[in-house]
Protein backbone atom coordinates (compact mmCIF):
# COMPACT_ATOMS: atom_id res chain seq x y z
CA UNK A 1 0.00 0.00 0.00
CA UNK A 2 2.80 2.37 0.90
CA UNK A 3 4.42 1.72 -2.48
CA UNK A 4 1.13 2.49 -4.26
CA UNK A 5 0.76 5.84 -2.46
CA UNK A 6 4.36 6.66 -3.24
CA UNK A 7 3.79 5.95 -6.96
CA UNK A 8 0.64 8.10 -6.93
CA UNK A 9 2.45 10.95 -5.25
CA UNK A 10 5.26 10.59 -7.75
CA UNK A 11 2.86 10.74 -10.71
CA UNK A 12 1.04 13.71 -9.20
CA UNK A 13 4.34 15.53 -8.65
CA UNK A 14 5.41 14.79 -12.22
CA UNK A 15 2.07 16.06 -13.54
CA UNK A 16 2.27 19.27 -11.49
CA UNK A 17 5.87 19.79 -12.57
CA UNK A 18 5.05 19.20 -16.23
CA UNK A 19 2.04 21.55 -16.05
CA UNK A 20 4.17 24.20 -14.36
CA UNK A 21 6.80 23.88 -17.10
CA UNK A 22 4.15 24.28 -19.81
CA UNK A 23 2.64 27.33 -18.12
CA UNK A 24 6.08 28.87 -17.69
CA UNK A 25 6.89 28.29 -21.35
CA UNK A 26 3.68 29.89 -22.65
CA UNK A 27 4.79 33.53 -22.18
CA UNK A 28 8.12 32.72 -23.84
CA UNK A 29 6.41 31.06 -26.80
CA UNK A 30 3.98 33.98 -27.04
CA UNK A 31 6.84 36.50 -27.09
CA UNK A 32 8.71 34.47 -29.71
CA UNK A 33 5.62 34.47 -31.94
CA UNK A 34 5.22 38.22 -31.43
CA UNK A 35 8.88 38.84 -32.27
CA UNK A 36 8.57 36.82 -35.47
CA UNK A 37 5.47 38.80 -36.44
CA UNK A 38 7.20 42.10 -35.72
CA UNK A 39 10.18 41.05 -37.84
CA UNK A 40 8.01 40.02 -40.78
CA UNK A 41 6.03 43.24 -40.62
CA UNK A 42 9.23 45.29 -40.50
CA UNK A 43 10.51 43.52 -43.62
CA UNK A 44 7.25 44.17 -45.48
CA UNK A 45 7.26 47.86 -44.56
CA UNK A 46 10.86 48.22 -45.75
CA UNK A 47 10.02 46.41 -48.98
CA UNK A 48 6.94 48.47 -49.78
CA UNK A 49 8.22 51.97 -48.93
CA UNK A 50 11.23 53.08 -50.93
CA UNK A 51 11.77 56.10 -48.67
CA UNK A 52 12.54 53.85 -45.69
CA UNK A 53 16.23 53.39 -44.92
CA UNK A 54 17.23 50.08 -43.37
CA UNK A 55 14.82 47.92 -41.37
CA UNK A 56 12.16 49.62 -39.23
CA UNK A 57 11.56 48.82 -35.58
CA UNK A 58 8.11 47.32 -34.98
CA UNK A 59 6.40 46.66 -31.67
CA UNK A 60 3.02 44.91 -31.44
CA UNK A 61 1.34 45.59 -28.12
CA UNK A 62 -0.82 42.51 -27.55
CA UNK A 63 -0.80 39.91 -24.78
CA UNK A 64 -1.38 37.15 -25.19
CA UNK A 65 -0.21 37.78 -28.74
CA UNK A 66 -1.39 34.45 -30.13
CA UNK A 67 -4.95 35.09 -28.94
CA UNK A 68 -4.92 38.61 -30.41
CA UNK A 69 -3.59 37.24 -33.70
CA UNK A 70 -6.31 34.58 -33.77
CA UNK A 71 -8.98 37.23 -33.12
CA UNK A 72 -7.43 39.64 -35.62
CA UNK A 73 -7.22 42.52 -33.14
CA UNK A 74 -4.24 44.39 -31.71
CA UNK A 75 -4.51 47.20 -29.18
CA UNK A 76 -1.47 49.06 -30.51
CA UNK A 77 1.18 48.70 -33.20
CA UNK A 78 4.20 51.03 -33.19
CA UNK A 79 6.59 51.53 -36.09
CA UNK A 80 9.81 53.56 -36.03
CA UNK A 81 11.92 54.03 -39.12
CA UNK A 82 14.62 56.16 -40.69
CA UNK A 83 13.62 57.60 -44.04
CA UNK A 84 14.50 60.27 -46.60
CA UNK A 85 12.26 62.94 -48.06
CA UNK A 86 11.80 63.54 -51.77
CA UNK A 87 14.54 66.16 -51.46
CA UNK A 88 16.91 63.59 -49.99
CA UNK A 89 16.77 64.95 -46.45
CA UNK A 90 16.88 62.48 -43.55
CA UNK A 91 13.85 62.14 -41.30
CA UNK A 92 12.94 59.92 -38.36
CA UNK A 93 9.38 58.59 -38.53
CA UNK A 94 7.39 57.21 -35.62
CA UNK A 95 3.84 55.94 -36.14
CA UNK A 96 1.49 54.57 -33.49
CA UNK A 97 -1.61 52.69 -34.66
CA UNK A 98 -4.32 52.13 -32.07
CA UNK A 99 -7.28 49.78 -32.20
CA UNK A 100 -6.03 47.66 -35.10
CA UNK A 101 -8.65 45.13 -36.23
CA UNK A 102 -9.84 43.16 -39.22
CA UNK A 103 -12.97 44.26 -41.02
CA UNK A 104 -14.19 42.44 -44.11
CA UNK A 105 -10.76 40.99 -44.78
CA UNK A 106 -8.96 44.33 -44.44
CA UNK A 107 -7.07 45.57 -41.43
CA UNK A 108 -7.93 49.03 -40.14
CA UNK A 109 -6.79 51.19 -37.25
CA UNK A 110 -9.17 53.31 -35.21
CA UNK A 111 -6.52 56.04 -35.16
CA UNK A 112 -2.95 56.76 -36.17
CA UNK A 113 -0.60 59.28 -34.59
CA UNK A 114 2.71 60.04 -36.25
CA UNK A 115 5.79 62.14 -35.72
CA UNK A 116 8.30 63.02 -38.42
CA UNK A 117 11.51 64.52 -37.03
CA UNK A 118 14.08 66.29 -39.20
CA UNK A 119 17.49 66.82 -37.53
CA UNK A 120 18.86 70.34 -37.48
CA UNK A 121 21.64 69.36 -39.86
CA UNK A 122 19.13 68.72 -42.62
CA UNK A 123 17.52 72.15 -42.07
CA UNK A 124 20.74 74.04 -42.76
CA UNK A 125 20.56 73.14 -46.46
CA UNK A 126 19.67 76.25 -48.43
CA UNK A 127 20.47 78.71 -45.62
CA UNK A 128 23.98 79.37 -46.83
CA UNK A 129 27.47 78.60 -45.49
CA UNK A 130 28.47 78.75 -41.83
CA UNK A 131 24.89 78.56 -40.58
CA UNK A 132 23.93 76.66 -37.44
CA UNK A 133 20.42 75.84 -36.22
CA UNK A 134 19.42 74.80 -32.70
CA UNK A 135 16.40 74.62 -30.42
CA UNK A 136 15.20 77.82 -28.75
CA UNK A 137 11.91 76.67 -27.22
CA UNK A 138 8.84 74.56 -27.89
CA UNK A 139 8.25 75.95 -31.39
CA UNK A 140 11.28 78.15 -31.80
CA UNK A 141 14.60 77.88 -33.60
CA UNK A 142 17.84 79.74 -33.08
CA UNK A 143 19.71 80.48 -36.28
CA UNK A 144 23.30 81.72 -36.15
CA UNK A 145 25.46 82.93 -39.02
CA UNK A 146 27.88 85.69 -39.92
CA UNK A 147 27.16 88.82 -41.95
CA UNK A 148 30.15 90.94 -42.99
CA UNK A 149 32.19 89.28 -40.27
CA UNK A 150 29.62 90.01 -37.55
CA UNK A 151 27.58 87.32 -35.79
CA UNK A 152 23.86 87.41 -36.53
CA UNK A 153 21.46 85.53 -34.23
CA UNK A 154 17.83 85.09 -35.18
CA UNK A 155 15.10 83.48 -33.10
CA UNK A 156 12.26 82.25 -35.26
CA UNK A 157 8.91 80.63 -34.48
CA UNK A 158 7.45 77.77 -36.48
CA UNK A 159 3.77 78.11 -37.34
CA UNK A 160 1.57 75.53 -38.99
CA UNK A 161 -1.42 76.55 -41.09
CA UNK A 162 -3.05 73.72 -42.99
CA UNK A 163 -0.21 71.99 -44.83
CA UNK A 164 2.20 74.93 -44.70
CA UNK A 165 4.93 75.50 -42.10
CA UNK A 166 6.13 79.09 -41.87
CA UNK A 167 9.29 80.28 -40.13
CA UNK A 168 8.55 83.67 -38.57
CA UNK A 169 11.43 85.72 -37.04
CA UNK A 170 10.51 87.05 -33.59
CA UNK A 171 13.84 88.53 -32.49
CA UNK A 172 17.28 89.22 -33.93
CA UNK A 173 20.64 90.62 -32.92
CA UNK A 174 23.91 91.50 -34.65
CA UNK A 175 27.02 91.27 -32.47
CA UNK A 176 24.72 91.26 -29.43
CA UNK A 177 22.84 94.40 -30.49
CA UNK A 178 19.12 93.92 -31.06
CA UNK A 179 17.68 94.76 -34.47
CA UNK A 180 14.20 94.68 -35.94
CA UNK A 181 13.21 91.09 -36.92
CA UNK A 182 11.79 92.61 -40.11
CA UNK A 183 15.27 93.86 -41.08
CA UNK A 184 16.14 92.84 -44.68
CA UNK A 185 19.30 91.13 -43.40
CA UNK A 186 17.11 88.78 -41.35
CA UNK A 187 14.80 88.19 -44.30
CA UNK A 188 17.78 87.12 -46.41
CA UNK A 189 18.78 84.53 -43.80
CA UNK A 190 15.26 83.07 -43.83
CA UNK A 191 14.72 83.20 -47.58
CA UNK A 192 12.31 80.47 -48.64
CA UNK A 193 11.04 80.18 -45.09
CA UNK A 194 7.73 78.55 -46.05
CA UNK A 195 7.52 74.78 -46.43
CA UNK A 196 4.56 72.91 -47.83
CA UNK A 197 4.12 69.55 -46.13
CA UNK A 198 4.11 66.80 -48.80
CA UNK A 199 1.36 64.21 -48.92
CA UNK A 200 1.72 61.92 -45.92
CA UNK A 201 1.03 58.16 -45.91
CA UNK A 202 -2.15 56.53 -44.57
CA UNK A 203 -4.19 59.72 -44.95
CA UNK A 204 -2.29 61.44 -42.14
CA UNK A 205 -2.90 65.15 -41.77
CA UNK A 206 -0.57 67.68 -40.04
CA UNK A 207 -1.74 68.74 -36.58
CA UNK A 208 1.22 70.51 -34.99
CA UNK A 209 4.91 71.32 -35.24
CA UNK A 210 7.41 71.36 -32.38
CA UNK A 211 11.12 71.82 -31.71
CA UNK A 212 13.28 69.69 -29.42
CA UNK A 213 17.00 68.99 -29.15
CA UNK A 214 16.46 66.18 -31.69
CA UNK A 215 15.26 68.58 -34.38
CA UNK A 216 11.98 69.84 -35.82
CA UNK A 217 9.03 67.48 -35.50
CA UNK A 218 5.87 67.49 -37.57
CA UNK A 219 2.94 65.84 -35.79
CA UNK A 220 0.16 64.20 -37.77
CA UNK A 221 -3.02 62.22 -37.13
CA UNK A 222 -5.63 60.21 -38.97
CA UNK A 223 -8.78 58.30 -37.96
CA UNK A 224 -10.22 55.10 -39.43
CA UNK A 225 -7.01 54.24 -41.25
CA UNK A 226 -7.15 51.42 -43.78
CA UNK A 227 -3.97 49.40 -43.70
CA UNK A 228 -2.36 47.02 -46.16
CA UNK A 229 -2.70 43.28 -45.60
CA UNK A 230 0.76 43.23 -44.05
CA UNK A 231 -0.77 42.59 -40.64
CA UNK A 232 -2.99 39.76 -41.86
CA UNK A 233 -0.10 37.29 -42.00
CA UNK A 234 1.68 37.95 -38.75
CA UNK A 235 1.50 34.38 -37.53
C-alpha positions in Angstrom: 0.0 0.0 0.0 2.8 2.4 0.9 4.4 1.7 -2.5 1.1 2.5 -4.3 0.8 5.8 -2.5 4.4 6.7 -3.2 3.8 6.0 -7.0 0.6 8.1 -6.9 2.5 10.9 -5.2 5.3 10.6 -7.7 2.9 10.7 -10.7 1.0 13.7 -9.2 4.3 15.5 -8.6 5.4 14.8 -12.2 2.1 16.1 -13.5 2.3 19.3 -11.5 5.9 19.8 -12.6 5.0 19.2 -16.2 2.0 21.5 -16.0 4.2 24.2 -14.4 6.8 23.9 -17.1 4.1 24.3 -19.8 2.6 27.3 -18.1 6.1 28.9 -17.7 6.9 28.3 -21.3 3.7 29.9 -22.7 4.8 33.5 -22.2 8.1 32.7 -23.8 6.4 31.1 -26.8 4.0 34.0 -27.0 6.8 36.5 -27.1 8.7 34.5 -29.7 5.6 34.5 -31.9 5.2 38.2 -31.4 8.9 38.8 -32.3 8.6 36.8 -35.5 5.5 38.8 -36.4 7.2 42.1 -35.7 10.2 41.0 -37.8 8.0 40.0 -40.8 6.0 43.2 -40.6 9.2 45.3 -40.5 10.5 43.5 -43.6 7.2 44.2 -45.5 7.3 47.9 -44.6 10.9 48.2 -45.7 10.0 46.4 -49.0 6.9 48.5 -49.8 8.2 52.0 -48.9 11.2 53.1 -50.9 11.8 56.1 -48.7 12.5 53.8 -45.7 16.2 53.4 -44.9 17.2 50.1 -43.4 14.8 47.9 -41.4 12.2 49.6 -39.2 11.6 48.8 -35.6 8.1 47.3 -35.0 6.4 46.7 -31.7 3.0 44.9 -31.4 1.3 45.6 -28.1 -0.8 42.5 -27.5 -0.8 39.9 -24.8 -1.4 37.1 -25.2 -0.2 37.8 -28.7 -1.4 34.4 -30.1 -4.9 35.1 -28.9 -4.9 38.6 -30.4 -3.6 37.2 -33.7 -6.3 34.6 -33.8 -9.0 37.2 -33.1 -7.4 39.6 -35.6 -7.2 42.5 -33.1 -4.2 44.4 -31.7 -4.5 47.2 -29.2 -1.5 49.1 -30.5 1.2 48.7 -33.2 4.2 51.0 -33.2 6.6 51.5 -36.1 9.8 53.6 -36.0 11.9 54.0 -39.1 14.6 56.2 -40.7 13.6 57.6 -44.0 14.5 60.3 -46.6 12.3 62.9 -48.1 11.8 63.5 -51.8 14.5 66.2 -51.5 16.9 63.6 -50.0 16.8 65.0 -46.4 16.9 62.5 -43.6 13.8 62.1 -41.3 12.9 59.9 -38.4 9.4 58.6 -38.5 7.4 57.2 -35.6 3.8 55.9 -36.1 1.5 54.6 -33.5 -1.6 52.7 -34.7 -4.3 52.1 -32.1 -7.3 49.8 -32.2 -6.0 47.7 -35.1 -8.7 45.1 -36.2 -9.8 43.2 -39.2 -13.0 44.3 -41.0 -14.2 42.4 -44.1 -10.8 41.0 -44.8 -9.0 44.3 -44.4 -7.1 45.6 -41.4 -7.9 49.0 -40.1 -6.8 51.2 -37.3 -9.2 53.3 -35.2 -6.5 56.0 -35.2 -3.0 56.8 -36.2 -0.6 59.3 -34.6 2.7 60.0 -36.3 5.8 62.1 -35.7 8.3 63.0 -38.4 11.5 64.5 -37.0 14.1 66.3 -39.2 17.5 66.8 -37.5 18.9 70.3 -37.5 21.6 69.4 -39.9 19.1 68.7 -42.6 17.5 72.2 -42.1 20.7 74.0 -42.8 20.6 73.1 -46.5 19.7 76.3 -48.4 20.5 78.7 -45.6 24.0 79.4 -46.8 27.5 78.6 -45.5 28.5 78.7 -41.8 24.9 78.6 -40.6 23.9 76.7 -37.4 20.4 75.8 -36.2 19.4 74.8 -32.7 16.4 74.6 -30.4 15.2 77.8 -28.8 11.9 76.7 -27.2 8.8 74.6 -27.9 8.3 75.9 -31.4 11.3 78.2 -31.8 14.6 77.9 -33.6 17.8 79.7 -33.1 19.7 80.5 -36.3 23.3 81.7 -36.2 25.5 82.9 -39.0 27.9 85.7 -39.9 27.2 88.8 -42.0 30.2 90.9 -43.0 32.2 89.3 -40.3 29.6 90.0 -37.5 27.6 87.3 -35.8 23.9 87.4 -36.5 21.5 85.5 -34.2 17.8 85.1 -35.2 15.1 83.5 -33.1 12.3 82.3 -35.3 8.9 80.6 -34.5 7.4 77.8 -36.5 3.8 78.1 -37.3 1.6 75.5 -39.0 -1.4 76.5 -41.1 -3.1 73.7 -43.0 -0.2 72.0 -44.8 2.2 74.9 -44.7 4.9 75.5 -42.1 6.1 79.1 -41.9 9.3 80.3 -40.1 8.5 83.7 -38.6 11.4 85.7 -37.0 10.5 87.1 -33.6 13.8 88.5 -32.5 17.3 89.2 -33.9 20.6 90.6 -32.9 23.9 91.5 -34.7 27.0 91.3 -32.5 24.7 91.3 -29.4 22.8 94.4 -30.5 19.1 93.9 -31.1 17.7 94.8 -34.5 14.2 94.7 -35.9 13.2 91.1 -36.9 11.8 92.6 -40.1 15.3 93.9 -41.1 16.1 92.8 -44.7 19.3 91.1 -43.4 17.1 88.8 -41.4 14.8 88.2 -44.3 17.8 87.1 -46.4 18.8 84.5 -43.8 15.3 83.1 -43.8 14.7 83.2 -47.6 12.3 80.5 -48.6 11.0 80.2 -45.1 7.7 78.6 -46.0 7.5 74.8 -46.4 4.6 72.9 -47.8 4.1 69.5 -46.1 4.1 66.8 -48.8 1.4 64.2 -48.9 1.7 61.9 -45.9 1.0 58.2 -45.9 -2.1 56.5 -44.6 -4.2 59.7 -44.9 -2.3 61.4 -42.1 -2.9 65.2 -41.8 -0.6 67.7 -40.0 -1.7 68.7 -36.6 1.2 70.5 -35.0 4.9 71.3 -35.2 7.4 71.4 -32.4 11.1 71.8 -31.7 13.3 69.7 -29.4 17.0 69.0 -29.2 16.5 66.2 -31.7 15.3 68.6 -34.4 12.0 69.8 -35.8 9.0 67.5 -35.5 5.9 67.5 -37.6 2.9 65.8 -35.8 0.2 64.2 -37.8 -3.0 62.2 -37.1 -5.6 60.2 -39.0 -8.8 58.3 -38.0 -10.2 55.1 -39.4 -7.0 54.2 -41.3 -7.1 51.4 -43.8 -4.0 49.4 -43.7 -2.4 47.0 -46.2 -2.7 43.3 -45.6 0.8 43.2 -44.0 -0.8 42.6 -40.6 -3.0 39.8 -41.9 -0.1 37.3 -42.0 1.7 37.9 -38.7 1.5 34.4 -37.5 
